[in-house]
Amino acid sequence: MSLAYISHPDCLLHDTGQHHPERPARLSAINDRLIASGLDMALHHYNAPMVPRELLEAVHDPAYVARMHELSPQQEMIWLEGDTAMGQHTLTAALRAAGAAVLGVDLVMSGKAGKVFCGVRPPGHHAERGKAMGFCFFNNIAIAAYHALTDHSLERVAIVDFDVHHCNGTEDIFAGDERVLLCSTFQHPFYPHTGNDCRAGNVVNVPLPAGADGAVFRQAVEQHWLPRLEAFAPQLILISAGFDAHQADYMAQLNLVDSDYAWVTRRLSEQADASAEGRIVSSLEGGYELHALARSVEAHLKSFFGEI
């Protein structure tokens, strides 16, 4: 099984300002850990292309896409909302981050890779059809799903999101679309204060209370995600891989550990083997305590190899 790693130096140039948690050091910590662990040598590396604009406009409101291009600053950083900063390199980084997920789909669908991890920033799962928020500009994983459905003619794509924050953007884009099964766990009540009231039949939201640990998370996955995934039989699994539910992460109050991420990755890999010819594309979302983030990504990738 070949595992592709997609990233780009432009993703390090996205400037969020001093003391912002979604900072370039996140990718540097991951890269350093992959080298130190020896995993880097086992990965097939690809540079992320820029996502085609027509794909952006198919998933996001074209007026919103145009506005993001128009707002892109030449010098001074601007704030689109309370925590979402846009600098002179942000647009390019966001286009690369979405392009990485699209390339990931192409790689697994062509058989050039069995599984893919996109080590990119900015993240994407809070980006709604016409709104940037929560550090996100374009919804990377939603764009990948649309590409798989339309350009690769898949009929069933599953999106799984274990970030500590609810994937409001992905839900906004795909709620009610029966070609997509969206499964998520998240701390609730918590930012962005969504996910507890969705009635769409293709959405499986499992809110977790503050303090929930790996046992609670695993039970939620086994009881709510896995039966729906088995029944849906996705032809491709896409993962919004946020690692900020880790007990060491200072942004939230869940208590997962590295081995929980390895466990859920194994379970998803088993489903992918059963219905999707093993195909998984995973894209980085949250995770802000650098050591915990790097270790969790290592566990995630080793689990793809069957090492954990």
Secondary structure, DSSP 8 states (H G I E B T S, - for coil): --EEEEE-THHHH----TT-SS-THHHHHHHHHHHHHTGGGGSEEEE-----HHHHHHHS-HHHHHHHHHH--SSS-EEEETTEEE-TTHHHHHHHHHHHHHHHHHHHHHTS-SEEEE--SS--TT-BTTB-BTTBSS-HHHHHHHHHHHTS--S-EEEEE--SS--HHHHHHHTT-TTEEEEEEEESS-TT--SSS---TTEEEEEE-TT-BHHHHHHHIIIIIHHHHHHH--SEEEEEE--TTBTT-TT---BB-HHHHHHHHHHHHHHHHHHSTT-EEEEE----SHHHHHHHHHHHHHHHTT--
